[in-house]
Amino acid sequence: MILKGFKEKSIKKYFNKLLDDRADLNGAKPIESLGVIVDWDQAGNLEAFETLAKTLHIHNVKFKLIFFSQDKDAQESLTYPCFNEKDFDWKGHVKNTDLQTFLNTPFDGLISYYFKDDLHLKLLTALSKAEFKIGVLQEEPRLNDLIIASDPKAFQVFKNELLKYLSILKRI
């Protein structure tokens, strides 16, 4: 139990350093590649995200989806990569190669679709090399460039608001 507390404190320190070192936006480049981080246990609707990518005219090659889940059955049944908190070491570094590949991909946009304040999910968003980060979680305003507050069960509302703001920001 004590070691878990040390691990969490170490990861929080690393997370805050990442946010402090984050660079500001450089213009309004259209989103041509998209990464999505989803908490499967809260919003497990795979088709909704694939439809969103098609609406944004993102080709399958430039669209990557990764799931977070504590449920082993979900991890085994998903065709997309799935991870959990065991994929991080005590300093916050990623041990999973699929997850590291996802984080190193320089996406034009990253959607962080999770509603709980989970340190591991927030760390993934902070570690991502994406240029423009979009999220629904408002706990840490330094984490995302665009925050869209919506209900977890109302994905269509999120999608409509996202399209509206991306067009205003000339990202689509």
Protein Blocks (a to p, Z undefined) as FASTA:
>chain_A
ZZmmmmmmmmmmmmmmmmmmpccdedjaddfbdcddddfklmccfklmmmmmmmnopafk
lpccddddfbfklmmmpmbdcddfklpcfkopafbfklmmmmmpccfbdcdddfbdcfkl
mmmmmmpccfbdcdfbfkbmmlpmbdcdddfklmmlmmmmmmmmmmmnopZZ
